[in-house]
Amino acid sequence: MKRVAIGVHLRRDDIEPLAAAVPAGDVFFSAVEVADDQPLGDRELLLRVAQVRAALLERATFIAVRYGYTFAQEVEARHLARWKETLETNRGNVEMTLKVAATSPRARPDRHAFTSGADYLRALQEATQAAAADPRFRAETERLIIPHAVRHRWIHRDEKSLELAALVAREGVDAVRAAGEQLRRACPEVPFLLSGPWPLEVFADADHE
């Protein structure tokens, strides 16, 4: 039997009995037990993890763990002090995301056109960073969505889209959804996806501080 981690939590009772609680310093990992011969890509397992993840988020905010991280009994974890501080600071907050297609996306560079891996990665980063949303849509997004956010960040995920990550108080989620409907009416020609609430991810990452 192996365990697949779901998230990092401040308290054991934020996890149990919905999932197994694995201590790591002053925080806890939530995990689900999986048979050794069950593939991590198994549909039943993916659905079970998604259901447990949603139930855990309803109970308390946690830091998301990349799917596929497994461990048997003991957990080696870095940045425990930072995780604990993040969870204490954001216990009442969740993340929401808004994804919109870039107006003039660049083509993804062809790996075979580069003799150097470093040159290819630079070209890929340039193509990704060049992605931009319609200026009016971005202005309306910042007018309608940002006032409901504790913090926000525009992120270039790939060369075809742009994403707004917003840290939102739990009680402000419905207001953000309502603002999303206002945005849809204000910019009907721009398709976008507003989703959440999600566990902490962008705002648990030191690289985004």
Buried (B, 14 or more C-beta within 10 A) or exposed (E): EBBBBBBBBBBEEBBEEBBBBBEBEEBBBBBBEBEEEBEBEEEEBEEBBEEBBEEBBEEBBBBBBEBEBEBEEEBEBEBBEEBBEBBEEBBEBBBBBBBBBBBEBBEEBEEEEBEEEEEBEEBBEEBBEEBBBBEEBBEBBBEBBBEBBBBBEBBBEBBBBBBBBBBBBBEBBEBBBEBBEEBBEBBEEBEBEBEBBBBBBBBBEEEEE
